[in-house]
Amino acid sequence: MNQKTYGLGRKIYLELQPPAEEDARGDRERLLEELEAQGIRAALPLSVLRSLYPFCREAEGRVTAALGWQGEKWEVLGLEAGNTARSQYGAAVDLGSTTIMMEVIDLNTGEKVASQSIFNPQIPYGEEILSRIFYTKDQPDHLMELQKKTAEGVNRLLRLCENESGVSGSDILCMTVAGNTTMTHLLLGLFPWPVFETPFAPVAKEGGFFLGAELGIEIPGYAYVFPAAANYLGGDIISGLLEAGFDREKELSVFIDIGTNGELVAGNSEFLLAGAGAAGPALEGGISRYGMRAEAGAVDGVSLVRGRLDLHTIGGEKPRGICGSGITELLAELFLEGWVDSAGSLNEGCSERIIKVKNHLDPEKEELAVCYAWAEESAQGEDLVFTQSDIREFIRTKAAAHTMVEYLLSEFGLEGEEISRFYLAGGFGTHLNLEAAVTIGLYPDLPREKFRILGNASLKGAARLLTDQKALEEVRRLAERITYLQFGNAGDFLEKMYKAQFLPYTDLEQYPTVKEKLRERRTKTREPRGGER
């Protein structure tokens, strides 16, 4: 088999001839020459060299060599007695600032055998990345503290995956890690301050191969860290682009991953233009007093028909709060029913569910809010509300995402109609109701068949690389080809963003399907308002 068809780890079964008087070659030479006969030139580290005798002779020469790719050549990671080539695995990691996810992949078949996620152990040092950057500034001890916490998180995932599949960390021949530029720096023990400070030149954009032991990760092989394209466009986006693959197509595509931060790439086989900015916590449910992540009890779906508000919660439990996808649907339904106007202002008197509440930031003031779950309907036994302040903050967030798309397209004189595919990546894009997102103007009003929901593209790209060594060149090419724009340097960015702070947009003609929905909703004969207790 051609070496190029392999991934980043492999096992090779060997039958070594025993030493004899007429053949007194050493065990090292027998091993390496047999590998070379199978088309593999490999390095043999001292730790493995020391294990050769008496292991090879006790195994009567029938051994399996575990190999890891280290960027330039194969390295023998260890030897196993007999033929164990059927048992070879790799681990893909999405190193997020909030959540770390891992998939264990069978390198023989490419199939996923385990999948686990945990909250990032760095969170106690700051919910926001900037807090962690400041924590490590000029503090080597603090930097290594966060590096160890990161490694501990990865090791915990290895154990969770072992519990699920029986594959231990010692069976993992290779690992791929995709994370934003700051997370990568913290994993490698590099000071992340330059990521934040002008001229925004990170310590290292290039990732590369690192022994698990160097990083404190309990695998025998190498971990490949995806490169970054810029300070705020990291390896998680490069990995996502590897999964999307539109850099090989002639048609124009847009890739967007929105969470606490928003990253966007537009382009095709001729160019790749990118930008990133802080989207804020709104799309993850982090703006409201009752906002929460997408977990059991979170409202993730809302419908409003003839004044009656119906909710869907994760796990079918009583509502405990509302997550980003639920907020998007709530706001879309409120707008279509006329409970909020295009400026996002609640219309008092439209429903009994529009009430006055104390502002949780300033209890001496009152503001309007929509109560999406009365006390008797909620898990806490209290009214769950989404306030006027919450609405305005969410609209600012969606305006930032909308403006990133508009700005990048305008840089190349392109129109939305020229987009052939619009890729939605990340957890938020996975669970989002596309119609609701277009209704509020988060995404452009394109034909729905142009949208592609990738899910966790970062993790998928990392998993692909495990079994496809040739993709390394694609990764390098992607990182080098991207032209990165600092949105903060765009003179008209704030002006464009202001125009996007309406539902769905200042000019409704740019959203014909939303205009038609409004016409249909508001010409229907309505029954008495719902929401009464």
Secondary structure, DSSP 8 states (H G I E B T S, - for coil): --GGG--SEEEEEEE----BTTB---HHHHHHHHHHHTT--EE--HHHHTTHHHHHHHTTTEEEEEEEE-SSSEEEEEEEES--TT--EEEEEEE-SSEEEEEEEETTT--EEEEEEEE-TTGGG-SSHHHHHHHHTT-HHHHHHHHHHHHHHHHHHHHHHHHHHS--GGGEEEEEEEE-HHHHHHHHT---HHHHSTT---S-S--EEEEHHHHT---SSEEEE---SBTTB-HHHHHHHHHH-GGG-SSEEEEEEESSEEEEEEE-SS-EEEEEEE--SGGGT-SSTTB--SSTTEEEEEEEETTEEEEEEGGG----EE-HHHHHHHHHHHHHTTSB-TT--B-TTS-TTEEEEE-SS-TTSEEEEEEEE-GGGSSSSS-EEEEHHHHHHHHHHHHHHHHHHHHHHHHTT--GGGEEEEEEEHHHHHH--HHHHHHTTSS----GGGEEEEESHHHHHHHHHHH-TTHHHHHHHHHHHEEEEEGGG-TTHHHHHHHTSSSS-S-GGG-HHHHHHHHHHHHS---S-S---
